Amino acid sequence: MILYLDMVSGISGDMALGSLVDLGVPLDWLTRKLRPVLDGFELRSEIVFRSHLRAVNLFVDVTDNTAHRHYTDIKEMIGQAGLPRAVKQNALTAFEKIAAAEARIHGKDIEHVHFHEIGGIDSLVDIIGTFLGIDYLGVTRVEASKIPLGSGTIECAHGKIPVPVPATLAILKGMPVTRSDAKTEIVTPTGAAIVATLARNFGPMPEMEITGVGYGSGKRITGSAAPNLLRMVLGKPLAEEPASKSRPHILRDSVSVITTGVDDMNPEISGFVMELLMDRGALDVSFAPVLMKKSRPGTRIEVICREDDAEELAGIILTQTTAIGVRVQPCDRMILKRENLTVETGAGSGLGRVRVKEITDPDGRVRRVPEYEDCRKKAVELDIPLREVYDRVLAEANPLDRDLGRLYKTDTENPDGDFG
């Protein structure tokens, strides 16, 4: 899924999380996911209207007023949390960006940066909650409009400072910004870190089939003609089209394939590189043993990705591995029509919400396959065999066809369902 951040009037953490709630991320689910990581807060929301546009105004009611934390404290808190891999990586990246900006501004070592407002429970909830919401919606690609900036001054822990505040400008370095008529801060350091972590491209809305629109409300009077809103647009890529009229359920699209070979790399690095590539948008990553020149055993790395992501992913390979060159080739592929869904299992199964992939076979038959990561977590939480979780989900997701054990044998090897 594609998510487009339309920054009508900037972005802050509560605006981002409010937009995601408006898109369908449940507040109670967010609270349950955040509670093992953080305590001392309650989430609530209200419906407001800004220039006659309906939006979600999100509140983080804080009962723990510990607002001052060091970067090392936050990094340790997130690192030890039982969060999905992508959520944890995004949260660590966002806070690293904030810490690096603060360290440069105040002339301190990054590990000893002391957060003020950004170290509070509400900011932690906004940042980690936003990445949880992105994961909940199955978003794999984020694009954004140019970032509008406000003007004037605001009061903070250090006194009165100009807008945009120094931390926001430092975080946004290298990204396209534009002016606005707002007379106050409309992009906070928290909002800037979220955009800098997620967005791959900036500009007009990408081509996609819109499936949802969410509005998150800001709380300030900005003095701008534009309503104080962040709009998020969720959609499916349009690149996929039927391979032929006779096979409407087989789709065709274009991807890039990156390949290289290495024969002098510590194999322990391979797992890290694979995780990093998947977190940064790769559709599939595979390693295969090969015999290279001079009869040396080596590893062939192959990455399948969207064409827009090829340059970034090739750079990761060249930076993180011992490869001194990669091959990037355009490739047409044929895939089965599929859609990410969340199944609400019955009370008898004891599993709650579980993500599945709905796949349409060439003959038009539909089957639903459980997502490996969700099933793995349920197996650990409930202390039951993984195969039993699969059986329960399959029975709930495919009530008319209970003999479906064969389906998950392939999908557990490819939980993201991209099928190369």
Stockholm file with secondary structure:
# STOCKHOLM 1.0

chainA/1-420         MILYLDMVSGISGDMALGSLVDLGVPLDWLTRKLRPVLDGFELRSEIVFRSHLRAVNLFVDVTDNTAHRHYTDIKEMIGQAGLPRAVKQNALTAFEKIAAAEARIHGKDIEHVHFHEIGGIDSLVDIIGTFLGIDYLGVTRVEASKIPLGSGTIECAHGKIPVPVPATLAILKGMPVTRSDAKTEIVTPTGAAIVATLARNFGPMPEMEITGVGYGSGKRITGSAAPNLLRMVLGKPLAEEPASKSRPHILRDSVSVITTGVDDMNPEISGFVMELLMDRGALDVSFAPVLMKKSRPGTRIEVICREDDAEELAGIILTQTTAIGVRVQPCDRMILKRENLTVETGAGSGLGRVRVKEITDPDGRVRRVPEYEDCRKKAVELDIPLREVYDRVLAEANPLDRDLGRLYKTDTENPDGDFG
#=GR chainA/1-420 SS CEEEEECTTCBCHHHHHHHHHHTTCCHHHHHHHHTTTCCSEEEEEEEEEETTEEEEEEEEEESCCCCCEEHHHHHHHHHTSCCCHHHHHHHHHHHHHHHHHHHHHHTCCGGGCEESGGGSHHHHHHHHHHHHHHHHTTCCEEEECCEEECCSEEEETTEEEESSCHHHHHHTTTSCEEECSCSSCCBCHHHHHHHHHHCSEESSCCSEEEEEEEEEECCSCCCCSSCSEEEEEEEEESCCEEEETTEEEEEEEEEEEEEEEESSSCTHHHHHHHHHHHHTTCSEEEEEEEEEGGGEEEEEEEEEECGGGHHHHHHHHHHHSSCSCCEEEEEEEEEEEEEEEEEECCTTTTCCEEEEEEEECTTSCEEEEECHHHHHHHHHHHTCCHHHHHHHHHHHHCTTCCCCTTHHHHHTTCTTCCCC
#=GC SS_cons         CEEEEECTTCBCHHHHHHHHHHTTCCHHHHHHHHTTTCCSEEEEEEEEEETTEEEEEEEEEESCCCCCEEHHHHHHHHHTSCCCHHHHHHHHHHHHHHHHHHHHHHTCCGGGCEESGGGSHHHHHHHHHHHHHHHHTTCCEEEECCEEECCSEEEETTEEEESSCHHHHHHTTTSCEEECSCSSCCBCHHHHHHHHHHCSEESSCCSEEEEEEEEEECCSCCCCSSCSEEEEEEEEESCCEEEETTEEEEEEEEEEEEEEEESSSCTHHHHHHHHHHHHTTCSEEEEEEEEEGGGEEEEEEEEEECGGGHHHHHHHHHHHSSCSCCEEEEEEEEEEEEEEEEEECCTTTTCCEEEEEEEECTTSCEEEEECHHHHHHHHHHHTCCHHHHHHHHHHHHCTTCCCCTTHHHHHTTCTTCCCC
//
